[in-house]
């Protein structure tokens, strides 16, 4: 796995070679925001603060939590977030 | 690469018994007036008894010297090759070197072995590394832990099914399937109107799972899809079901093992499946025609993954579609038809062409809507058991078409809006007289399918068939 693997681009090469991130919403108005706690210490305190700021602005907020920060989120949790929320804020560090 | 010195150049490998056998001969040549340089492919310590040995385990010299057999003895003079011999034949070596009594005690003759630079798989690798022909396309580097098939999905290169990752080696091998230059423009692909090179077609053919020998068919299909009369842009954009249906005629069908028999319109044959898919992937990846983007199909049809089959010419009661469309017999062609799904025709009791033609006409009338004439073309696929009925009665394809035209002259009164308590239909002003179901030339007939089953099939066309929309197009398949 150390050697870099190369594929040849089958497209018209009109988009960047690196995958683009999804575009961020231009406004949060009317959106449902997910807050994801990855189970790192004090992540909940940070997200409590974010939640109160968002709800002050009249936005709908939903809270989610990963069972452990050491592994990727379970599929069910990812599906729950993607079907219920328009954007997600993740508390990454301690 | 360093230049090859003048004198004798010997390319060899330890794995070749002839090369090891002639090691004493190498020593004899080395002792002569003309210098000898030995290039060794597999083991730099071989031949141990010769002084001037060059390590060619990279095979760079072997590649550039076009070595096919070891041992190969080359005479270089003034930087150019003046002659070469391969294998071992004493008298030939003595003449070539001007030396007598070479290899005393050795057999007079031994053939050589295959050179390592032309081993299958290795030849492609070397051509990519040392060759001058480059595909001239952007390289995409994968992350170390990225799965290559998942990477293709992530980048949006697939139709929903896994694709074969387009590595340099695979694309190089694919390009060996055509004599055309990788940078040659095949056509301008809608909807984004992108000039498409042979390389891009080859990459998408790799994605689709094609063998290199299918590439000329894919190239012809892509060229055909760019013919204005086919209106590929409209077919991509329409809310209707249609997409390109590829029909292949001529000797290429047997040469690449296409299916025109049992399950001809179904799954299971690599050439059928991947050629149709490659065309769709070119449209998707090069042209930018994607569902939900420019492709606005309400329902689409499964043939938009791939829809490609061959006409069964040898068992046909009639001339092939390609001949009907003006190409000489024996010419390989692709014909594109803007078609949708398959509608089955069931008739197990007709034993006369008249009766069977009436069955065909009744079913053909329902294409798009039984009250809508001259909108959608149709392709009628007649199976061997149905075809036999026409053959035995001596009906030509033209005769059958004539009969169907006459049976499909429909009274306007049956088709006007509101008739039969159906709002859909033609304007009241067309109630008088009759109208043909199909525009002139709008019904085509081909022969395909397994030998058991009194069934045929209709592939309905786009409701914007003809000069206002899409017309069938045919292109010769060239190498």
Interface residues (C-beta under 8 A of the other chain):
Chain A: X1 X2 X4 X5 X6 X7 X8 X9 X10 X11 X12 X13 X14 X17 X19
Chain B: X135 X137 X138 X139 X140 X141 X142 X144 X145 X148 X151 X152 X154 X155 X157 X165 X166 X167 X168 X171 X192 X194 X199 X200 X203 X204 X207 X281 X285 X286 X287 X288
